[in-house]
């Protein structure tokens, strides 16, 4: 445990006694930049949030247009849902590709290259002439996905002090949580009045704007590229080790990291279950005939996601300050997890059950499930915010790898929910499907309680068992 005034110091590089010379070449020197002017911090925060908006917008914007796209390419909506699940899987594993690029080319160059790839794939999807090209461009764009979230959270951790970091992460998450929600809404408007291809030209414009802003304002505040000795060339073995996925997956040896990642995965099932299934539930039940009307439903959980992110960030930072006072200046990363317990055990399960069972029993009209979806969104992101920030703080020497682990697990669950939710609703009904989501959320709540109670012991056990040096507080 360390005093809060140690936060402004640069943490020491991680050194594993079992690392080879090549391993040590890959260990980055971490730094922070708390002294950047507030106006530029705010602008950087907007840019990294904007890019998560652009990439998550792509993951759901086609949902209202699925029948139209299926007709044009002579396929079925089920095939397109499976394709969308594939995009989410690609997003989850994108950090395995772009993480090493950071070490080789630097975070700023890798970040801008990823934006350029997303920009090109957006244009490619818009002009796709066959289903094969459409799927290829969608999957390729997915492979940039979570890198924007990992890099964004790492940048935030570099430039914002811990006592305001939760608020910053809450603002950052506005992009990542509003994209999946406003994507179908905007997609519904576009496909009602124009061709579905306009959706991807809009995404092209969004990513192009992000690229310009990033080139102008995002600094290279990051881990420095390291080679063994100044001026020595990269060894092939060193470069290959960068692309070894075990560099990320070995963070799972820490039980606190594994449980936090698993909780995020469990929670993400509700998010993508509600987003993927909305049109197939609402259109036949309420006789909705246009994608515009069903697309407007997504505003309800979307606004809930936004409110939950911002409020959750404020509560997260308040919890940190409270526990710093209680411990006479000592801060533990897991302290902020206390802020999400009320929403995780209360707001999210209650709202989700009301949503699922009012639709199942066909009571309350459209008003009740729409209101319930809003509060479920608030509850979901109120819990998610603290977990997202915790993942950036639990292992400061391997911050990017830990965040990458979280998104891999999160998007595996998201992809499974996307592919399975409509068949599951057909088999057991809306009520029981979302009751399963509630069950997952409650399990996640107990996992969070375990992290709060035993996180330090879990991390100490892993460090002793695997011979690792103790992590400083971030």
N, C-alpha and C positions, 0 to 999 in steps of 0.2 A: 504494500500500500504506500502511496506517495502523497505528499502535500500538493495542493492545487497550484502553488506557485512554481512547481516543477514543470507544469504544463508547457511553459513557453520555451523550455529547453529542447534541443534536438535529441530524440531518442537514439540510442546507440544501435549500430547494425546488429542484426541477428546472427549469432555465431553458434552453429551446431558442432559439437566436438567430433561428430562422425562425418562432417562434410569433407569432400575432397577439394582439391584446388579449384576444379571447375565449379563446384557448388559455391565456393566462396566468391567466385567471379560473378555469380548470379545474385548475391545478396546485396540489395540496394541500400544506399545510405538514405535514410528518411530525413525529411526536413519539413518545416512549417513556414508559413508566411502570414502570421497573424497581423503583421504591420501594414498590409495592403490597405489603401484608403477604403472607407466604407462604401463609397459610391461604386468603386470598381468591384468590390466583393459582391455587391448587390447585382451588378451587371453580369458578373461571372455566374452567379447563382441563377439568374434568368436564363442565360445561354445553355447551361448544362440541363436545366429543367426543360427548356424548349426542345432540346434534342430527344429527351426521353418521351416528350409529348409526340414528337414526329414519328418515332419508331413504334410506340405502342398504339398510336392512331392507326398505323398500318395493320396491326394485328386483328382489329375488329371492324374497321370501316367498311369492309365488304359484306358484313353480315346482313344488312337490309337488302343488299343487291345480289345476294346469293342466287335467287331464282333466275334473275336476268342474266347473270354470268353463266349459270349452268345451261340456260337455253342457248346462249351464243356459242358456247363451246361444246354443245351436245353431250353434256354430262349430267350428273345428279347433284343435288344439294349435299347429300351424304359424302360424296367424294370431295367436294369443296370443304366440308367441315373437317374431314381427315387431313386435307391439305393445310388447313389453318392450324390444326394440331401439330403438323410437321413444322410449320413456321415457328410455333411456340417452342418446340424442341430445339430448333436451330438457334433461337434467341437464347435459350438456356445454356447452350454449349458454346456460344460465341466467344466467351471469355477465354476459352482454351486456345483460340486462334489469336485474338487481339492482345491478350495479356503478355505473351512473349514479344509481340511487336513493340510493346511499350519498352521492354528491356533493351531491344535492339535499336530502335529508332527514337526513343523518347516518347513520353506520354503525349505531348502536344502534337507531334507529327503523326503518331498513330491515331489519335483522336480525330484529327482533320482528315486523315486517309479514310477512316471508317465513315465519316459523314459523306465523303465523296462517293464511296461505294454505295451507300444507301441512296444517295441522290441519283446515281446512274441506274440502279435497280428499279427505283420508282418510275423513271422514264421508260425503262424496258418493260415494266408491267403495263404501263399505259398504252404502249404500242404493240403489245403481244398479239400475234395473229393466230396462235394455236394454244391449246390447253397445255402442251408440254412447255412451251416458252413461258406461259403465264406462271405455271408452277415453279419452274426453274428460277425466274426472277423473284418470285415471292420467297422461296427458300433462301436464295442468296442474300436478299435484304434482311431476312431473319438472322443470318449469321453475323450481323453487326449489332443486334439487339441489346443484350444485357451489358455489352461493353460500355455503352453510354451510361448505364446506371452504375456500373462498377467504377468507371473513371470519374463520373460525376460525384459519387459519394466520397471517393478518395480525395478529389480536389476540395470538396467541402471540409473534410477533416483536416486538410492542410491549411486552410485559410480562416476557419472559424474556431474560436476557443470553445472548450467543452461545455461551458455554462450557457452558451447560445447555440450550440451545435444542433440540438434537437429541433429548435425553431427553424434553423437553416435547412435541416433534412426535411422538415414538414413542408417548407416552401418548395424544396426540390421535388418532393413526391407529388406535388400538385400536377406536374407534367406527366409523370409515369402513371398516376391513377386517373387523371382526366382523359388521357388518350384513349384507353379502352372504352370509356363511357361516351365521350363526345364523338368518337369515330363512327359508331352506328347512327347517331343522330344526324351528323353532317352527311354521312353516306346516304341516309334515307332521303334527305332533302335533295341531294344531287341526283340520285337515281329516279326521283319522282319527276324532275323537270329537265334532266339532261341524261347523257350517257354515263354509265358506270366508270368509264375510263377517266372522266374528269376527277374522280376521287384520287387517282394516282398522280394526275398532273398537279393537283393541289398539294399532295405530299411532296412532289418534286420541288415545288416552290417553298414549302416549309423547310426542307432540308437545305436548299440553296441559301436561304436566309440564315440558317444556323451555321453554315460553312463560312459565310462572309463575316458574321459576328465573331465566330471562334477565331478566325485568322487575325482579326483586329484586336481582340480583347483577352482571350484566354491565355494566361502566362504559362511558362514552363516551370511551375513550382511543383517539383516532383522528385522521385528517386532519380539519381544520376546513373547513366549507363556505366557499367564497370567492366573493365578488363583486367587481367592480371598484369599489373605494371602499366605505367603510362605509355601510350603509343603502341602497345603490342596488339597484333591482329587478333580477331576472334578465332577461337578454335572451333572446328566443326562439331566436336563433342559438346562444347559449351552451348552452341546454338541449338543442337538437337535436344539437349536437356531442358532448354527453355520450353520446348513444345511437348515435354513429357507431362501428361495430365496428372500424374501423381504429385506434381508440385502443388496442385490445387487440392486434390482429393485427400492428401495427407493431413489437411487441417481437420478432417473428421476424427483424427485420433483424440482430439480434445472433446470430451463429452458435452461441455457447455456449448461449443460451436455446433456440434451435430444436432443437439436438441433445439437450438435456435433456428437452424436451417429447416429442420423437420417441421417445426411449428409454422414457419412461413409457408411451407408447402401445403400443410393442412388448411391454412387459412385461405390460400389462393384458390382452392377448389370452389369455394362459394363465389368468389369474384367472377371466375370464368363460367361457372355453371349458370349464374343469373344472366350474364351478358350473352352467352351463346344461345340460350333457350328462350329468350324473351319473345322473339317474333313468332316462334312456333307455338308458344302458349297463348299469347295475347291475340294474335290475328284470328284464329278460329273461335276462341272463346268469346271475343267481343265483336266479332264480325268486322274486323279492320281489313280494308281492301287495298290500302296503299302503304308503301314502305315509309312514307313521310310520317303518318300517324304513329305507327309502331316504333319508328325511330325516335320519336319524341319521348317515349318511355324512358330511354336511356339517360335522359337528363336527371331523373330522380336519383338513381344510385350514383350518377356522376357528381351531382352536387353534394351528395352524402360523402363521397370519397374526398372531395375538396375540403369540406368542413372538417371531416375527421382527421385529415392530414395536418391542417393548420392548428386545430385545437389540440390534437395529439402531440404535436411538436412543443407547444407551449406547456402542456402538462408534463411532458417529458423533462424539459429543462427545469420546471418548478420542482419536480421530484429530485433532480440532481442537487439543486441548491439546498433543498430541505435536508438531504442526507449528509451533505458537506457540513452543515451546521451541527447535525447530530453527532457526527464523528470528529468534530473539532478540526475540520479542514481536510479530512481524508475523503477521497472520492473513489467509488468502485463503479466500473462500467454497468454492472447489473442493477444499480440503484434505480436507473430510469425505467426499468421494466415494471416497477410498481405502478406507474402511471396508467398502464393499459389494462390492468386487471378488471376494473369495473366494466369497461366496454366488452372485454373478452368473455366474461362470465355472465354479464347482464344484458347489455344493449344488443349485441350481435345475436345471441341465441334467441332472445324474445322476438326481435324484429324478423328474423329469418323464419321462425315457426309461423308467425302471423302471415308473412308473405306466402309461404308454401301452402298452408292449409286453407286460407281464404280462397286461393285459386283452385285448390283441390275440391273444396265444397261449394264453390261458386257463390260465395256470399261477400257482401261488401262492395260489389261492383269493381270498377277500376281504381277507385279512390284509395281503398284500404291497402291493396298490394303496392300501389305507387308510394304511399306514405311509408309503408313498412320497408320498401326498398331503400328509401332515403336513410332511415335510421339504421338499417343494416349496413349501409355504406359508411355511415359515421362510426359505427361500432367496429367494423373491420379495420378501417384506417387508424382509428384511435389506438388499436392494439399493434398494428403494423409499424407505426412510426417508431415506437420505442425499440422494437426488434430490429428495424433497419439501422437505427443509430447504434444500437448495441453491437451489431455485426461489424461496424466500422471501428469500434473501440476495444473489443474483447482481445484482439490480437494485433496490436499496432505494428509489430514487426512484419506481419504478413497480412496487412490490411486488405490489399486488393484480392489476394487469394481467398481470404475469408468471405469477403463480399461476393466473390465469384461463386464460391460453394453455395451460398445462400440462393443466388439466382438460378443455379443449375437445378437445385432441388425444387425451388419455387415453380420454375417453368415446366419441369417434368410433371408436377401435379396439375399445373394449368393445362398442359396439353392433354393429359388424361381426362380432365373434366370436360374439355372442349369436345373430345371425341366421344365420350361416354354419356353425356348428360341427356341428350335427346333419346337415345335408345333406352336409357334408364327410366326416363319419364314415361315412355311408352309402356314399359314393363311393369312399373310399380306406382306410377302416378307422381304428380308434382309434390304433394305433401310429404311422402316418404323420401323422395329424392333430396329435398332440402332439409329434412330431418337428419339425413346422413351428414349433410354439411354442418349442422349444429353439433352432432356427435364429434366430428373432427375438430370443431372450434373448442369444445370443452376439453378434449384431450390436449389440444394446444395450450389451453389455460393451465392445466396441471403441469405441463412441461415447463412453462414459464415460471411457475411457482418453484419447481425444482432448480431452475437456473438461479433464481433470486436467492434461494436458500443455500445451495451447494456449489455455485459457480467457481468460487475461489478454490475449494477443495478439489473439484473436478480438474481444474487447470493445473493445480499443483501435482495431482496424481499423474496426469499425462506427462508433465515435465520430468518428474522423477522416473517414471516408467520407461520413457523413451530417451532419457538423457539430454533434454533440451534445457537451454538457459531460461530463467524466469523472465516473463514478459513485463515491461514497465506499463504503467497506466497511460492511456492515450487521452 
